[in-house]
Amino acid sequence: MTAEVRFRFDGKVAIVTGAARGVGREIVRAFADADARVVAADRDRDGLAETCAPYGERVTAIVADVSAAEGAHAIVERASATFGRVDICVNNAAVAPHAALLEERAEVWDRVYAVNCRGTFLMTQAAARAMIAGGRGGRIINFSSGAAQRGAAGGAAYASSRAATETFSRVAAVELAPHDILVNTVSPGLIDTQPKPLPPSMAERLAGRIPNLPLARPGRPEEVAQLVLFLASDASNYISGAVVTIDGASSAGTRFSGVVVDDDTRYDWVTGRTRAGR
């Protein structure tokens, strides 16, 4: 027995940042296919043009930097000016350079926080102001990462910036609730957005990591996009302030072999188990 879930966003306007590739591109596609009008934003003009090409007037592109107040304002203003409203804002834009802690440069750290944290703040603030002015409520969906929950070498700037985004989003959810604006955070695990062909060192790391994932595969960008659509839809009317993980159970553990073996005899008195030779 199978079922297909289709979300409809007729008359709704969505902003998607980081739209030039990967998950952001797939979110734009998902909203456009669901009849939303979309403002796709990114710093990458060529990638953005490729994202928007199939959709005609349903999707408008804007080249802007979310880490600058004028960039965030321009993105939200484009939505209001072109489509007359702002209903949904998906703050997907992020950067993720990795460096050893003792080799991390302060200017790189600051740039990571500028995009991942200040950009999310500026976009949330600008979108919320437009939503409040419109009087119809809205949805703001921010992005974190499974990296925020564990201490992986090389991720000091990126992982901590994602953890900061989660806490910021909880505050925003509380403050914006009186305006019927719901704020949630999506936290992906390993998603297949890696460059092709893979650099040798990355290929080696993934070859060792993927077989240990509970589902033994990375997630697909379209799977993340469907979660975003759910959080933007009426099906999530009582969800706000949540961090929703989409990682195929990788934060829960490693791949199960299919066999549970209990060789510990200490609790046989609990289970009533009798063992050969005893």
N, C-alpha and C positions, 0 to 999 in steps of 0.2 A: 504494500500500500504506500503510495507516494502522495505528497501534497506540494503544491506550489504556492508560495506566499508572494503576492505582488503588492507593493506600496504605490499609492497614487498621491501626487503632490500638485494636482491641477490648481493653478492660481497662486502657488507658493513660490517664493524667491529664496534661493540658497546661495550663500557665499562659500567658496571652497578655496582655501589658501594652499600653497604648495602643490599647485595643480598641474605642473608641467610634466610630471612623470609618476610612475609607480602607483601607490595607493591614492594619491590625490587625483590623478587622471581617472582612475576607476570610479572614484566617488562622483566626479563630474558626470561621467557616463551614466552612472546609476540614477542620479537625480534627473538628468535630461531624459532618460528612457522612461522615467516615472512622471513625465510631463511638468516638472518644475522648470522655472527659469533660473539660470545659473550665472553667477559672476565668478569666473575662474581667475585666480590671481597667482602670480609667481614673479621671480626676478628673471627667469629664463624665457626670453621672448620667443625663441624658436620652439622650445618644448611646449610652451603655452599655445602657440599657433597650431601645433600638431594635435594637442588635446582638443582644441575647440573646433577644428576644421569640419568634423562630421555633422555639426548640429545647427548650423545656420544661425538665425536670430534667437534661437532658444538659449544660446550661451554667448556671453560677452566676455572678452579677455581684457585684463588690465595688468600691465607690468608695474609692479610696485614692491617696495621693501616693507614688510610688516614690522620690522624692528624700529622704523621711524614713524613718528606720530603722523606726519603728513602722508605717508604711505597707507597706513591703516585708515585714515580719514578718507583718502581718495577711493579706496576699495569700497567702503560702505556708501560713500556718496555716489559711486557709479551704480550700485544696486538701486538706490533710491531714485536716481535720475533716469535710469534706463527702464526699470521695471516698476517703479512706484512704491516699493515697500521692501522690507527685510524681514523674513520669517525665520531663517535658519542660517547659522554661521558655523562653519566647520573649520577649526583652526588646526590644520594638518601640517603647516609649514614648520620644518625643523632641520637642523644640521647636526651631524653626528661624527665629527672627527674624533679619533682616539689617539691617546698618547699616554706613555708611562707617567705616573704622578710626578716623579722627580725631573721629568723632561717637559712637563706641561708649561706652555708659555701663557703669561697673564693675558696677553692680547687675544689669544685664541679662546681662552676661558671666557673672556668678556664677550666675544662675538657669539659664542654658543649661547650664553645667557641672554644676549640681546635678541637673538632670533627666537629661541625656544621659550623664554620666560617673558621678556618685555614684549615681544611680538604677540604672544598669546594674551597678555594683559591689555595691550593697546587695541587689539581686534575685539576682545570681549567687551571692553568699555565702549568702543565706538558702535559696535553692533547693538549692544544693549540700549544705548541712548536712542538709536533709530527705532528699535522695537518698542520702547516706552512711548516715543512720540507717535508711533502708529497705533498704539492702544490695542493691539491684538495678541500680545504676548510673543513668545518665540522660543527657539531652541538654540543653545550654544553647545557645541560638541568640541571639546579640546582633546589633544592627544598626549599620551604619556608613552611608556614602554615598560616591558618586563624588566628592563635594566634598572628601573627605579627600585626594584625590590631585592636586589642582590648586589654584592660587591665584586664585579668582574673587573679584572685588571685592564687598564687602559680607558676606563669609562668614567673617570672622576667628573669631568665637566658635563658630559652628556647625561649620565645616569642621575646625577644630583639635580640637573636642570629639569628632568622629567619628574622627579619626586616633588620639586617645587611647584610644578604645574598642577600636580594632583591636589596639593593643599590649597593653592590659589583657587582652583575650580570649586572646592568645597565652600570656601568663603563666598565666591560669586554666587553659588547656588542658594546660599542663605540670604544674601542681600537682594538678589533679584527675584526671589520667590513671590514677594508681594505684587510684582508686576507680571506674574504668570509667565516668567521666563525660566525655563528649566536648563540647568547646566550639568553636563555629565562629561566624563573622561573615558576615552577608549585607550586601552593598554594592550597593544599587540605584542606577541612574541615574535618568533622568526617568521617573516613574511617574504615570499619570493619576489623581491624587488632588486636583487643583486645585479650588478652589471654582467652582461654576456659578451664575450666569454669571461669567466671568472679569472681574476688574477690568481696565479698559482698558490700563493699563501692563503688566500681566502678559500679557494677550492679545497685545500688540505684541511682547513679548520672545519668547513661545513661537512666534508666527508666523514670526519670523526664525530660531528655533533648530531647530524640528522638521524642516523640509525638509533640513537638513544632517546629521541623524542617519543612521547607516548604514542603518537599517530605515525611516527617514522616518516614524516614529510613536513615541509614548511607550509604555512598558510598561503592562500592565494589573495591577491589584492581585492578581488571581487567579493571574497568572504568578509573582509573588513568593511567594504562598502555596504554590504547588506546589513551589518550591525549598525552602521551610521544611519542608514535609512530607518531602521527600527527605532533608534533613539530620537530621530526627527519626526516620527509619525505619531498618530493618536494612540497607537498601541502602547506607548510608554508614558502616558499622561501622569503617572504617579511615581516616576523615576527621576530623581534629581539629586545631585551631590554624590553620585555613584562613580566608582571606577570599575569599568566593565572590561574584564580580561578576555582577550581572544588569542589563545596560544596553544590550542590543542592539548591542554593539560600539562604543558611543559613546566609550569610553575608548581604543579602538584607533585611531580615526580618524573622518573625515567620510564622507558618502555618496559612493559610487563612481559615476562617470559611465558606466561600462561600456566605456570605451575607454582603452587604454594606449598612449601615444605616446612613442617614444624618439627625440628629435631630437639627442641627444648623440652626436657622431661620435667621441669620444675612445676609445670601447671597441669600435669596429667590429673591431679586430684580435682582440678576445676572442670576439665573437659570429660573426665571419665575414660580417657583413652587408655587402652592396655596395649603394651608393646611386646613384640616377640621376645622370648627369653626372660620376661619379667612376670 
